[in-house]
Amino acid sequence: MNSAGHSEATVRRGLELTPFRGLRYDPDRVGTLAAVTSPPYDVVVRPDGVHHLQSADPHNIVRLILPQAATPAERNAQAGRTLHRWVSEGVLTTDPEPGLYVYEQRAGDGLLQRGVIGALHLSEPSEGVVLPHEDVMPHVVADRAALMRATSANLEPLLLTYRGDGSASATAEIVERAAQQPPLLATTTEDGFHHRLWSVTDPADVDRVRSDLARHQALIADGHHRWATYRRLRAEHPSPSPWDYGLVLLVDTVRYPLRVRAIHRLLHGLPVADAVATLAGRFRVRRLEVPLPQALEALADAAGEGNAFLLAGDGAFHLLDRPDPALLARTVPADRPAAWRTLDATVLHATLLDHVWHIPEDDPARIAYIHDAAATVEKAEHDGDTAVLMHPVHEEVVRDLARQGVTMPRKSTSFGPKPASGLVLRALDR
């Protein structure tokens, strides 16, 4: 290890996870740990969500990951000042010794997920160690990079998955052993999830985890923009440096399968009537006068037969399916694998957004990406816009495409549960 706690190894066979000194809230300096946490920044999509979290506690992590000010430059400067103040006041304190962190999430419906948080070496794309599966939006990467520069910190971990060796692996044994000990922290957030965190500081245990993970590659489940940001910032700083590493949560999906959900679209300035009118002869459209759960069931049934979408915003649902094959042949690029060409997200972006509705996918004034179906419908109905509800894709389809080096359209999937932001941060300047 060098003085920064980073490995000097030059041969990297796979994932290189490194211990770090976590920056964590002092529970005696905040109301409750639950009140200072937040969902990841891209899940807190609406201003009312930011305001709700800000009012939960004056030290809520949202003040760092989504600072509020008149200009981007001032927002980032404000986040930097806030982080520095919280550290100087002892609101955030650095753990005394470097370690890896075992993180557990549990929900009342029987869900249990455990993984390891650490600083991951940023391998080159050509090495195939970390597999992205979605495209990114350059303006979001630029925004996240500016925030990380201003704070000199990884404020929230990416979610990565790997296919481990089950209970026989060293990592699994150490994770399960840690989970039997008293945790560093335990809290229940308002979404009903129970969170616990432990540190693994014993050098022998850390080495066993690192040796085990060095045999594996990982899929980015959540955090493509943050991964691209890590890589951009690494290129800006001479190696070796703390910027060679980024904060991640690694989950073995052999032991703890993730849930894959869709990410829905909200199309600003496009009323549902206008959206539907353009589809005559292009898709079959059926109006459904049913509640949201039944509409989603109808979408799932239709998606089992081919591309299907739900439009909403006018008090009803409109089920789109059976697209015209000639339309798809004209609009979907033919130079990709069949699994990519038949994705709902591909057809949505290449056919509906680009060709039919003429909506740029990277224009935040025209399109928003929302994880919750009910919130998307509610927002569309309130604003007179069009909600496009999606059916989730299977994890193995995502992984197979990623192994082929084929990225899906941006915001194609939502893996979860996502780690709560605010439980452990990584400072790069201390």
C-alpha positions as CSV (number, residue, x, y, z in Angstrom):
1,M,0.0,0.0,0.0
2,N,1.1,3.5,-0.6
3,S,0.6,6.4,1.8
4,A,-2.9,7.1,0.4
5,G,-3.9,3.5,1.2
6,H,-4.0,2.5,-2.5
7,S,-2.5,-0.6,-4.0
8,E,0.7,-0.3,-6.0
9,A,0.0,-3.5,-8.0
10,T,0.6,-3.0,-11.7
11,V,-1.0,-6.3,-12.9
12,R,-4.8,-6.1,-12.5
13,R,-6.6,-9.3,-13.3
14,G,-10.1,-8.1,-12.4
15,L,-11.8,-5.9,-9.8
16,E,-9.3,-4.1,-7.6
17,L,-11.1,-3.0,-4.5
18,T,-9.2,-0.9,-2.0
19,P,-10.0,0.0,1.7
20,F,-10.5,3.7,2.5
21,R,-11.2,5.9,5.6
22,G,-14.9,6.5,5.3
23,L,-16.4,9.9,6.0
24,R,-19.6,9.4,8.1
25,Y,-22.1,11.4,10.0
26,D,-21.6,11.7,13.7
27,P,-25.0,10.4,15.0
28,D,-24.7,12.7,18.0
29,R,-24.6,15.8,15.7
30,V,-27.7,15.1,13.6
31,G,-31.3,14.5,14.4
32,T,-31.4,10.9,13.1
33,L,-29.3,9.1,10.5
34,A,-32.5,8.5,8.5
35,A,-33.1,12.2,8.4
36,V,-29.7,12.9,6.7
37,T,-29.9,10.2,4.0
38,S,-31.3,10.5,0.5
39,P,-32.0,8.3,-2.5
40,P,-29.3,8.7,-5.2
41,Y,-29.2,12.1,-6.8
42,D,-30.9,11.0,-10.1
43,V,-33.8,9.5,-8.2
44,V,-34.6,12.8,-6.4
45,V,-35.8,14.3,-9.7
46,R,-38.4,16.9,-8.6
47,P,-37.8,20.1,-6.6
48,D,-40.4,19.2,-4.1
49,G,-38.4,16.0,-3.3
50,V,-35.2,18.1,-2.7
51,H,-37.1,20.5,-0.5
52,H,-38.7,17.7,1.5
53,L,-35.2,16.2,2.1
54,Q,-33.7,19.6,3.0
55,S,-36.4,20.2,5.6
56,A,-35.9,16.7,7.1
57,D,-32.6,17.8,8.7
58,P,-30.3,20.8,8.0
59,H,-27.5,18.4,7.3
60,N,-29.3,16.1,4.8
61,I,-26.9,14.8,2.2
62,V,-29.1,16.3,-0.6
63,R,-27.4,19.6,0.2
64,L,-24.2,18.1,-1.1
65,I,-25.5,15.9,-4.0
66,L,-28.1,18.3,-5.3
67,P,-27.1,21.8,-4.0
68,Q,-29.6,24.6,-4.7
69,A,-28.4,28.0,-6.1
70,A,-28.9,30.3,-9.0
71,T,-26.1,29.0,-11.2
72,P,-24.3,25.7,-11.6
73,A,-21.0,27.3,-10.5
74,E,-22.6,28.7,-7.4
75,R,-24.3,25.3,-6.7
76,N,-21.0,23.5,-6.8
77,A,-19.1,26.1,-4.8
78,Q,-21.9,25.9,-2.2
79,A,-21.6,22.1,-1.9
80,G,-17.8,22.5,-1.4
81,R,-18.3,25.1,1.3
82,T,-21.0,23.0,3.0
83,L,-18.9,19.8,3.0
84,H,-15.9,21.7,4.4
85,R,-18.0,23.3,7.1
86,W,-19.6,20.0,8.2
87,V,-16.2,18.4,8.5
88,S,-14.7,21.3,10.4
89,E,-17.8,21.3,12.8
90,G,-17.6,17.5,13.3
91,V,-20.9,16.8,11.7
92,L,-19.0,14.5,9.3
93,T,-16.0,12.6,10.8
94,T,-13.4,10.4,9.2
95,D,-13.1,6.8,10.4
96,P,-9.8,6.1,12.3
97,E,-8.5,3.4,10.0
98,P,-9.1,2.4,6.4
99,G,-11.4,-0.5,5.7
100,L,-14.0,-2.0,3.4
101,Y,-17.6,-1.6,4.5
102,V,-20.3,-4.3,4.5
103,Y,-23.7,-2.8,3.7
104,E,-27.1,-4.4,4.2
105,Q,-30.5,-3.4,3.0
106,R,-33.6,-5.1,4.2
107,A,-37.3,-4.6,3.4
108,G,-40.5,-5.9,4.9
109,D,-41.4,-7.8,1.7
110,G,-38.5,-10.3,2.4
111,L,-35.9,-8.4,0.4
112,L,-32.4,-8.8,1.7
113,Q,-29.3,-7.4,0.0
114,R,-25.7,-7.3,1.2
115,G,-22.6,-6.1,-0.5
116,V,-19.2,-4.5,0.0
117,I,-18.3,-0.8,-0.3
118,G,-14.8,0.2,-1.3
119,A,-12.7,2.3,-3.5
120,L,-12.4,0.6,-6.9
121,H,-9.5,1.1,-9.3
122,L,-10.8,2.7,-12.5
123,S,-9.8,0.2,-15.1
124,E,-9.6,1.0,-18.8
125,P,-12.7,0.1,-20.9
126,S,-10.5,-2.2,-23.1
127,E,-9.8,-4.3,-20.0
128,G,-13.4,-5.4,-19.7
129,V,-13.3,-5.3,-15.9
130,V,-16.3,-3.0,-15.4
131,L,-19.0,-3.3,-18.0
132,P,-21.3,-0.4,-18.7
133,H,-24.7,-1.2,-20.4
134,E,-26.1,2.2,-21.0
135,D,-25.1,5.4,-22.9
136,V,-24.6,8.6,-20.9
137,M,-25.6,12.2,-21.4
138,P,-22.5,14.4,-21.7
139,H,-24.1,17.4,-19.9
140,V,-24.9,15.2,-16.9
141,V,-21.3,13.9,-16.7
142,A,-20.0,17.5,-17.0
143,D,-22.3,18.5,-14.1
144,R,-21.3,15.6,-11.8
145,A,-17.6,16.2,-12.6
146,A,-17.9,19.9,-11.6
147,L,-19.5,18.9,-8.3
148,M,-16.8,16.3,-7.6
149,R,-14.1,18.8,-8.3
150,A,-15.7,21.3,-6.0
151,T,-16.1,18.8,-3.1
152,S,-13.0,16.6,-3.7
153,A,-15.2,13.7,-2.7
154,N,-17.2,10.7,-3.9
155,L,-20.5,11.6,-2.3
156,E,-22.4,8.4,-3.0
157,P,-21.4,4.9,-4.3
158,L,-22.2,3.4,-7.6
159,L,-24.0,0.1,-7.6
160,L,-22.0,-2.7,-9.4
161,T,-23.0,-6.4,-9.6
162,Y,-20.8,-9.4,-10.2
163,R,-21.4,-13.2,-10.4
164,G,-19.7,-14.7,-7.4
165,D,-19.1,-18.3,-6.3
166,G,-22.0,-18.4,-3.9
167,S,-21.5,-19.1,-0.2
168,A,-18.1,-20.8,-0.8
169,S,-16.3,-17.5,-1.7
170,A,-14.1,-15.7,0.8
171,T,-16.1,-12.5,0.2
172,A,-19.4,-14.2,1.0
173,E,-17.9,-15.7,4.2
174,I,-16.6,-12.3,5.4
175,V,-19.8,-10.4,4.5
176,E,-21.9,-12.9,6.4
177,R,-19.6,-13.0,9.4
178,A,-19.6,-9.2,9.6
179,A,-23.4,-9.1,9.5
180,Q,-23.5,-11.1,12.7
181,Q,-21.6,-8.4,14.6
182,P,-22.9,-5.1,16.0
183,P,-23.1,-2.6,13.2
184,L,-21.4,0.8,12.9
185,L,-24.8,2.2,12.2
186,A,-28.4,1.1,11.7
187,T,-31.3,3.2,10.5
188,T,-34.7,2.8,8.8
189,T,-35.5,5.3,6.1
190,E,-39.0,6.6,5.3
191,D,-39.4,4.2,2.4
192,G,-39.4,1.3,5.0
193,F,-35.9,0.0,4.1
194,H,-33.6,-1.0,7.0
195,H,-29.9,-0.1,6.5
196,R,-26.9,-1.4,8.4
197,L,-23.2,-0.8,7.9
198,W,-20.1,-2.6,9.3
199,S,-16.4,-2.0,8.7
200,V,-13.9,-4.7,7.7
201,T,-10.4,-3.5,8.8
202,D,-8.5,-6.7,9.6
203,P,-5.7,-6.8,7.0
204,A,-6.2,-10.6,6.4
205,D,-9.9,-10.2,5.7
206,V,-9.3,-7.2,3.5
207,D,-6.7,-9.2,1.5
208,R,-9.0,-12.2,1.1
209,V,-11.8,-10.0,-0.2
210,R,-9.5,-8.3,-2.6
211,S,-8.0,-11.5,-3.9
212,D,-11.5,-13.0,-4.4
213,L,-12.8,-10.0,-6.3
214,A,-9.7,-9.8,-8.5
215,R,-11.1,-12.8,-10.3
216,H,-14.3,-11.1,-11.4
217,Q,-15.7,-8.5,-13.7
218,A,-18.6,-6.3,-12.7
219,L,-21.7,-4.8,-14.5
220,I,-22.7,-1.3,-13.7
221,A,-26.2,-1.7,-12.3
222,D,-26.7,2.0,-11.3
223,G,-24.4,5.0,-11.8
224,H,-23.3,5.1,-15.4
225,H,-22.9,8.9,-15.2
226,R,-20.9,8.7,-12.0
227,W,-18.6,6.1,-13.5
228,A,-18.1,8.3,-16.6
229,T,-17.4,11.1,-14.2
230,Y,-14.8,9.1,-12.3
231,R,-13.0,8.3,-15.5
232,R,-13.1,11.9,-16.7
233,L,-11.6,13.2,-13.4
234,R,-9.0,10.4,-13.4
235,A,-7.8,11.7,-16.8
236,E,-7.4,15.2,-15.3
237,H,-5.1,14.1,-12.5
238,P,-1.6,12.6,-12.8
239,S,-1.4,9.0,-11.5
240,P,-0.9,7.8,-8.9
241,S,-3.6,9.7,-7.0
242,P,-6.8,9.2,-5.1
243,W,-8.6,10.1,-8.4
244,D,-7.5,6.7,-9.8
245,Y,-10.3,5.2,-7.6
246,G,-14.0,5.6,-7.2
247,L,-16.5,4.7,-4.5
248,V,-18.6,1.6,-5.3
249,L,-21.0,-0.9,-3.8
250,L,-20.4,-4.4,-5.1
251,V,-23.2,-6.9,-4.8
252,D,-22.9,-10.6,-5.7
253,T,-26.1,-11.3,-7.6
254,V,-25.7,-15.1,-7.2
255,R,-26.4,-14.6,-3.5
256,Y,-28.5,-11.4,-3.7
257,P,-30.3,-11.0,-7.0
258,L,-31.2,-7.4,-7.7
259,R,-34.6,-6.3,-8.8
260,V,-34.7,-4.7,-12.3
261,R,-37.3,-2.0,-12.9
262,A,-38.0,0.3,-15.8
263,I,-37.2,4.0,-16.0
264,H,-40.2,5.9,-17.4
265,R,-40.2,9.0,-19.6
266,L,-42.1,12.3,-19.2
267,L,-42.4,14.2,-22.5
268,H,-42.8,17.9,-21.9
269,G,-45.0,19.9,-24.3
270,L,-46.6,16.8,-25.9
271,P,-50.2,16.3,-25.0
272,V,-51.4,12.7,-25.0
273,A,-54.0,13.4,-27.8
274,D,-51.2,14.6,-30.0
275,A,-48.9,11.7,-29.2
276,V,-51.6,9.2,-30.0
277,A,-52.7,10.9,-33.2
278,T,-49.3,10.4,-34.7
279,L,-49.4,6.6,-34.2
280,A,-52.2,5.7,-36.6
281,G,-50.9,3.0,-38.9
282,R,-47.6,2.8,-37.0
283,F,-48.7,1.0,-33.7
284,R,-51.8,-0.6,-32.4
285,V,-53.3,1.7,-29.8
286,R,-55.9,0.6,-27.2
287,R,-57.4,2.9,-24.6
288,L,-57.6,1.4,-21.1
289,E,-60.0,2.8,-18.5
290,V,-58.4,0.9,-15.6
291,P,-56.3,1.7,-12.5
292,L,-52.5,1.9,-12.9
293,P,-51.7,-1.6,-11.5
294,Q,-54.1,-3.2,-14.1
295,A,-52.6,-1.1,-16.8
296,L,-49.1,-2.2,-15.9
297,E,-50.3,-5.8,-16.0
298,A,-51.7,-5.3,-19.5
299,L,-48.3,-3.7,-20.5
300,A,-46.5,-6.8,-19.1
301,D,-48.7,-9.1,-21.1
302,A,-48.2,-7.1,-24.3
303,A,-44.4,-6.9,-23.7
304,G,-44.2,-10.7,-23.7
305,E,-45.3,-10.7,-27.3
306,G,-43.1,-7.8,-28.6
307,N,-42.5,-4.0,-28.1
308,A,-45.1,-2.3,-26.0
309,F,-45.5,1.0,-24.1
310,L,-48.2,2.7,-22.0
311,L,-49.0,6.4,-22.6
312,A,-50.7,8.4,-19.9
313,G,-51.6,12.0,-19.0
314,D,-55.2,12.4,-19.9
315,G,-56.9,10.4,-17.2
316,A,-56.6,7.1,-19.0
317,F,-54.0,4.7,-20.4
318,H,-53.1,4.0,-24.0
319,L,-51.4,0.7,-24.7
320,L,-49.1,0.7,-27.7
321,D,-48.0,-2.6,-29.2
322,R,-47.6,-4.4,-32.5
323,P,-45.4,-1.8,-34.3
324,D,-45.4,-1.8,-38.0
325,P,-42.4,-3.9,-39.0
326,A,-41.6,-1.7,-42.0
327,L,-41.4,1.3,-39.6
328,L,-38.9,-0.5,-37.4
329,A,-36.9,-1.6,-40.4
330,R,-36.6,2.1,-41.5
331,T,-35.8,3.6,-38.0
332,V,-33.9,1.1,-35.9
333,P,-30.2,0.8,-36.8
334,A,-29.4,-2.6,-38.4
335,D,-25.8,-2.8,-37.3
336,R,-26.4,-4.0,-33.7
337,P,-27.3,-7.4,-32.3
338,A,-30.9,-8.5,-32.5
339,A,-31.2,-8.4,-28.7
340,W,-30.4,-4.7,-28.9
341,R,-32.6,-3.9,-31.9
342,T,-35.7,-5.5,-30.2
343,L,-35.3,-3.7,-26.9
344,D,-38.3,-1.5,-25.9
345,A,-35.9,1.3,-25.1
346,T,-34.3,1.1,-28.6
347,V,-37.7,1.3,-30.3
348,L,-38.8,4.1,-28.0
349,H,-35.7,6.2,-28.8
350,A,-35.0,5.3,-32.4
351,T,-38.6,5.1,-33.6
352,L,-40.9,7.0,-31.4
353,L,-38.8,9.8,-30.0
354,D,-36.6,10.4,-33.0
355,H,-38.9,9.6,-35.9
356,V,-42.5,10.0,-34.8
357,W,-42.4,12.6,-32.0
358,H,-39.1,14.4,-32.9
359,I,-38.1,14.8,-29.3
360,P,-34.3,14.9,-28.5
361,E,-33.5,12.4,-25.8
362,D,-30.8,14.6,-24.2
363,D,-32.9,17.8,-24.0
364,P,-34.1,18.2,-20.4
365,A,-36.6,20.8,-21.5
366,R,-38.4,18.1,-23.6
367,I,-37.9,14.9,-21.7
368,A,-37.5,13.8,-18.1
369,Y,-36.5,10.3,-16.8
370,I,-38.5,9.2,-13.7
371,H,-38.2,5.9,-11.8
372,D,-41.6,5.7,-10.2
373,A,-44.6,5.0,-12.5
374,A,-47.2,6.6,-10.4
375,A,-45.2,9.8,-10.0
376,T,-44.7,9.9,-13.8
377,V,-48.4,9.6,-14.4
378,E,-49.3,12.2,-11.8
379,K,-46.8,14.7,-13.2
380,A,-48.1,14.2,-16.8
381,E,-51.7,14.7,-15.7
382,H,-50.8,17.8,-13.7
383,D,-48.9,19.4,-16.6
384,G,-50.8,18.2,-19.6
385,D,-47.8,16.2,-20.8
386,T,-47.3,12.6,-21.9
387,A,-46.0,9.9,-19.7
388,V,-44.4,6.9,-21.4
389,L,-44.4,3.9,-19.1
390,M,-41.9,1.1,-19.8
391,H,-41.7,-2.6,-18.9
392,P,-38.4,-3.8,-17.4
393,V,-35.8,-5.8,-19.2
394,H,-34.3,-9.0,-17.8
395,E,-30.8,-8.7,-16.1
396,E,-29.3,-11.4,-18.2
397,V,-30.2,-9.5,-21.4
398,V,-28.4,-6.5,-20.0
399,R,-25.3,-8.5,-19.0
400,D,-25.1,-10.4,-22.3
401,L,-25.2,-7.1,-24.3
402,A,-22.6,-5.5,-21.9
403,R,-20.3,-8.5,-22.5
404,Q,-20.6,-7.9,-26.2
405,G,-19.6,-4.2,-25.7
406,V,-23.1,-3.1,-26.8
407,T,-24.6,-0.3,-24.7
408,M,-28.3,0.2,-24.4
409,P,-30.1,3.5,-24.8
410,R,-29.6,5.8,-21.8
411,K,-31.9,5.2,-18.8
412,S,-33.0,1.8,-20.0
413,T,-33.0,0.1,-16.6
414,S,-33.2,0.7,-12.9
415,F,-31.5,-1.9,-10.8
416,G,-32.3,-2.0,-7.1
417,P,-32.5,-1.6,-4.3
418,K,-30.1,1.3,-4.7
419,P,-27.8,2.3,-1.8
420,A,-28.9,5.1,0.3
421,S,-26.7,8.2,-0.1
422,G,-25.2,9.7,3.1
423,L,-24.2,6.5,5.0
424,V,-20.5,6.6,4.0
425,L,-18.6,9.1,1.8
426,R,-15.1,9.0,0.4
427,A,-13.0,12.2,0.7
428,L,-10.2,12.5,-1.8
429,D,-8.2,15.2,0.0
430,R,-7.8,13.6,3.4
